[in-house]
Amino acid sequence: MIREAVEREVGNKPHAVMLIQRWNLQREDLDRAADSLGVARMSDQEWADLGFRRGREG
């Protein structure tokens, strides 16, 4: 159920960007969350496609 919710939210790019900004998430935060959930980390290209630079959001 959690994985489905994450996939649904990440699939909604504007919503994902809003959550990352609202929660002031850094790339490292997302990497730790992915590791904890046992899912693949976001690729550099996926991160760039969201409009953020490596590390801190742009």
C-alpha positions in Angstrom: 0.0 0.0 0.0 2.8 2.4 0.8 4.6 1.6 -2.4 1.4 2.3 -4.4 1.0 5.7 -2.7 4.6 6.6 -3.4 4.4 5.6 -7.0 1.1 7.5 -7.4 2.6 10.7 -5.9 5.9 10.5 -7.7 4.0 9.9 -10.9 2.4 13.3 -10.4 5.4 15.5 -11.1 4.0 18.9 -9.9 2.8 17.3 -6.7 6.2 15.6 -6.1 8.0 18.9 -6.7 5.7 20.7 -4.3 6.3 18.0 -1.6 10.1 18.1 -2.0 10.0 21.9 -1.6 7.5 22.0 1.2 9.3 19.4 3.2 12.7 20.9 2.2 13.9 17.5 1.2 17.4 17.1 -0.2 18.5 14.4 -2.6 20.2 12.6 0.3 16.9 12.5 2.2 15.3 10.8 -0.7 18.2 8.3 -1.1 17.8 7.3 2.6 14.1 6.9 2.2 14.5 4.7 -0.8 17.0 2.6 1.0 14.7 2.2 4.0 11.8 1.2 1.8 14.0 -1.2 -0.2 13.2 0.6 -3.5 15.5 1.9 -6.2 17.0 5.3 -5.6 16.0 8.2 -7.9 18.4 8.5 -10.8 20.3 11.6 -11.5 18.2 12.0 -14.6 14.9 11.6 -12.7 16.2 14.2 -10.2 17.1 16.6 -13.0 13.8 16.0 -14.7 12.1 17.3 -11.5 14.1 20.5 -12.0 16.5 20.1 -9.2 20.3 20.1 -9.1 22.3 17.3 -7.5 22.2 17.6 -3.7 20.1 20.6 -2.9 17.0 21.6 -4.9 17.4 24.4 -7.3 
